[in-house]
């Protein structure tokens, strides 16, 4: 970690994190982890890595992709027995919607923006704006 001090978090960020409390320990762990990243102090190289891992990964290896795959799994009665208590029609609808979400994430998430930002933060990588 760098010796710099992180700026205070915005009201929007703090309010969003606060609004996501109370949904169980697993959700709280996600919120706590993301807030730890938001409030941490990072070097340029660490920032580059975090941007790539959060959503600018090459291919489908980033947190956004993992989240989409978890959502798809939660929406499938074959992998989430809790959905089996629903009517077959509702279960099919949920499965279709969560599969569609995962496909949209894979095909349309703007990973190129974070990938470019990660590259710009990589101090070992030449960048066009350095000239």
Beta strands, then each sheet from edge to edge (+ up, - down):
end
